[in-house]
Amino acid sequence: MITAVKKQSVVKEFGRHQKDAGSSPVQAAILTARIKEITEHLKLHKQDNKARRGLLKLVGQRKKLLAYLEKTDFEGYQATVTKLGLRK
């Protein structure tokens, strides 16, 4: 689970203002942080199928969010993907 401090730092980096937790780049960044945490968990606990299923759901959710961002704001999409280190 992502901590509140980590979430605030992500919002500060990707958000338009201090309380911006709803814009697409911020949501994608928060999902990416959660995905990284679950991935590290699965490296230690390889047979945790419930966590694996949750990971796949989060990846799908992020994929849909980035597809929406790409359609609506292509420059923002490119900046977000570059900052997050996705798709090189």
MODELLER restraints for C-alpha pairs under 7 A, 6 or more apart:
rsr = mdl.restraints
at = mdl.atoms
rsr.add(forms.Gaussian(group=physical.xy_distance, feature=features.Distance(at['CA:1:A'], at['CA:34:A']), mean=6.77, stdev=0.5))
rsr.add(forms.Gaussian(group=physical.xy_distance, feature=features.Distance(at['CA:2:A'], at['CA:34:A']), mean=6.01, stdev=0.5))
rsr.add(forms.Gaussian(group=physical.xy_distance, feature=features.Distance(at['CA:7:A'], at['CA:30:A']), mean=6.62, stdev=0.5))
rsr.add(forms.Gaussian(group=physical.xy_distance, feature=features.Distance(at['CA:10:A'], at['CA:29:A']), mean=6.64, stdev=0.5))
rsr.add(forms.Gaussian(group=physical.xy_distance, feature=features.Distance(at['CA:10:A'], at['CA:30:A']), mean=6.64, stdev=0.5))
rsr.add(forms.Gaussian(group=physical.xy_distance, feature=features.Distance(at['CA:11:A'], at['CA:20:A']), mean=6.50, stdev=0.5))
rsr.add(forms.Gaussian(group=physical.xy_distance, feature=features.Distance(at['CA:11:A'], at['CA:21:A']), mean=6.14, stdev=0.5))
rsr.add(forms.Gaussian(group=physical.xy_distance, feature=features.Distance(at['CA:11:A'], at['CA:26:A']), mean=5.92, stdev=0.5))
rsr.add(forms.Gaussian(group=physical.xy_distance, feature=features.Distance(at['CA:12:A'], at['CA:18:A']), mean=6.11, stdev=0.5))
rsr.add(forms.Gaussian(group=physical.xy_distance, feature=features.Distance(at['CA:14:A'], at['CA:25:A']), mean=6.28, stdev=0.5))
rsr.add(forms.Gaussian(group=physical.xy_distance, feature=features.Distance(at['CA:14:A'], at['CA:26:A']), mean=5.34, stdev=0.5))
rsr.add(forms.Gaussian(group=physical.xy_distance, feature=features.Distance(at['CA:15:A'], at['CA:21:A']), mean=6.93, stdev=0.5))
rsr.add(forms.Gaussian(group=physical.xy_distance, feature=features.Distance(at['CA:15:A'], at['CA:26:A']), mean=5.75, stdev=0.5))
rsr.add(forms.Gaussian(group=physical.xy_distance, feature=features.Distance(at['CA:21:A'], at['CA:27:A']), mean=6.76, stdev=0.5))
rsr.add(forms.Gaussian(group=physical.xy_distance, feature=features.Distance(at['CA:24:A'], at['CA:65:A']), mean=6.64, stdev=0.5))
rsr.add(forms.Gaussian(group=physical.xy_distance, feature=features.Distance(at['CA:24:A'], at['CA:69:A']), mean=6.53, stdev=0.5))
rsr.add(forms.Gaussian(group=physical.xy_distance, feature=features.Distance(at['CA:25:A'], at['CA:80:A']), mean=6.00, stdev=0.5))
rsr.add(forms.Gaussian(group=physical.xy_distance, feature=features.Distance(at['CA:28:A'], at['CA:62:A']), mean=5.75, stdev=0.5))
rsr.add(forms.Gaussian(group=physical.xy_distance, feature=features.Distance(at['CA:28:A'], at['CA:65:A']), mean=6.71, stdev=0.5))
rsr.add(forms.Gaussian(group=physical.xy_distance, feature=features.Distance(at['CA:29:A'], at['CA:84:A']), mean=6.82, stdev=0.5))
rsr.add(forms.Gaussian(group=physical.xy_distance, feature=features.Distance(at['CA:31:A'], at['CA:58:A']), mean=6.64, stdev=0.5))
rsr.add(forms.Gaussian(group=physical.xy_distance, feature=features.Distance(at['CA:31:A'], at['CA:62:A']), mean=6.39, stdev=0.5))
rsr.add(forms.Gaussian(group=physical.xy_distance, feature=features.Distance(at['CA:35:A'], at['CA:55:A']), mean=6.24, stdev=0.5))
rsr.add(forms.Gaussian(group=physical.xy_distance, feature=features.Distance(at['CA:35:A'], at['CA:58:A']), mean=6.80, stdev=0.5))
rsr.add(forms.Gaussian(group=physical.xy_distance, feature=features.Distance(at['CA:38:A'], at['CA:55:A']), mean=6.54, stdev=0.5))
rsr.add(forms.Gaussian(group=physical.xy_distance, feature=features.Distance(at['CA:42:A'], at['CA:48:A']), mean=6.86, stdev=0.5))
rsr.add(forms.Gaussian(group=physical.xy_distance, feature=features.Distance(at['CA:66:A'], at['CA:77:A']), mean=6.91, stdev=0.5))
rsr.add(forms.Gaussian(group=physical.xy_distance, feature=features.Distance(at['CA:69:A'], at['CA:77:A']), mean=5.56, stdev=0.5))
rsr.add(forms.Gaussian(group=physical.xy_distance, feature=features.Distance(at['CA:70:A'], at['CA:77:A']), mean=5.18, stdev=0.5))
rsr.add(forms.Gaussian(group=physical.xy_distance, feature=features.Distance(at['CA:81:A'], at['CA:87:A']), mean=6.78, stdev=0.5))
